[in-house]
Amino acid sequence: MLASGGQRGAGPRQAAGAAERRGPVGAQRDGGPAPAEGHEAVMLLERARAEVDPVLRAALGSLPGPMRRIAHYHFGWEQADGTPAEGGSGKAIRPALVLAAAAALGGPEARAGAARAAAAVELVHNFTLLHDDVMDRDATRRHRPTVWSVFGDADAILAGDALQALALGLLAQDPHPASSAAAARLADCVVELCAGQHADTAMERCAPGEVTLDEVLAMAEAKTGALLGSACAIGGLYAGASDEEVAALDAFGREAGLAFQLIDDVIGIWGDPRRTGKPAGADLAARKKSLPVVAAFASGTPAAAELAELYVRTGEKEDLDYIALTVERAGGRDWAQGQAADRMARAMQQLARAVPDPEAAGGLLALAEFVTRRSS
């Protein structure tokens, strides 16, 4: 579980005091080796990628030629000109959660039967990435130019639409008895994702003090927590879990997803671009109202007032390092890290409800802790 720089559960004002006392950001906070307990999660992610990639490749292979080339580029399997590439296609966290949840409640047989569902969840995730990159104008992802910046907005949007259709098609064609319920849950999740993205873009048009912490947390749950919760719930469905177990798995994934988003927002400001594959301070340059930033605005400190002034100067290019330091001085970083720890504690409570056996729950626990310990 991620350790907080301030007191657990502290508000932005208390976190601001901790940041002021500690001083500038330490370089070691974004780097260093992964903890030993992260090795299990890495193995689970690698295994999930090996099980899901053949399903993904077969699904993408069914696309028309031009659309297939765009999708293969996005997944890192081809260059823009169609020649083979060896780029990364992501960490496979969401399909790994599907498979781990299935295994936790149904054993190896349930896990084996959930590969198509895991691939469907990964396709939906990548559909959101393609569309988000267009809306956010992000120029790089996974250490290479984004699809829209290479092929144009229209092709990126259409490729994302195609991935969503492939996801639902995989479930529609899956003979597993849980496939219909999984398709319905994933479709509901897509609607929630869209609502979350709509709220996110609407917030970008608001003045610094017009967005509350409750609003931005609700947006983050819809954008990130919903799909992680759906991934865990779908794994439970494929294991024949009860309604109560499926609901607890969904709640576990949502809480872990919020912790994930909190850390992702921290990385978006203070992450090392050599590890993230994105420019340093990209979120600040775009004046995004990420979770640490909104917490900083809400702290009521002199640094919060200074940050608000910096954020409205959209036509100027202030020193992003100084803006990042101002967010930290206002308590945004410590609040986000403390919230991530609290959300993980809630996730563990939900996981214990769904899978009381600690040994059976080990894979899900390892994955949840991995995503909140990461630095890229």
Number of C-alpha atoms within 10 A of each C-alpha: 18 19 16 20 17 22 15 17 18 16 20 27 22 17 31 30 18 20 25 16 10 13 11 13 16 9 11 8 10 16 14 9 9 12 10 7 11 17 13 15 22 16 13 21 23 16 14 24 21 12 20 23 16 14 18 23 16 10 20 21 15 11 16 9 11 11 20 19 22 26 27 20 25 28 20 20 19 18 17 18 9 14 10 13 14 10 16 13 16 14 14 22 22 27 30 31 30 31 35 32 33 29 25 25 24 19 15 14 12 22 22 14 19 30 25 24 30 31 30 31 31 27 26 26 23 21 24 22 18 25 21 16 20 20 14 12 14 19 18 17 18 17 17 17 17 22 28 24 15 15 12 12 18 11 18 27 20 16 26 26 16 19 26 22 15 21 26 23 14 22 24 14 11 17 11 15 11 19 22 16 14 26 22 12 16 25 17 13 22 21 12 19 24 14 14 21 21 13 18 20 14 10 20 15 11 11 12 24 12 11 17 15 17 10 14 20 18 14 23 26 23 25 26 24 28 25 27 32 28 30 34 30 30 32 36 34 26 29 25 17 20 13 12 11 21 23 20 24 31 28 26 32 32 29 29 32 29 28 34 27 24 27 27 22 21 25 22 24 25 23 24 19 16 11 14 18 16 22 19 19 21 17 22 21 18 14 17 21 24 27 26 28 33 27 30 32 30 22 23 15 18 12 22 28 18 15 23 19 11 19 21 12 11 11 7 10 9 14 12 16 15 12 21 23 22 26 28 30 30 35 35 32 34 32 34 32 26 26 24 28 24 21 23 27 17 16 26 22 16 22 23 16 16 25 19 13 13 12 10 17 20 16 21 27 22 19 23 26 21 22 23 24 17 18 21 19
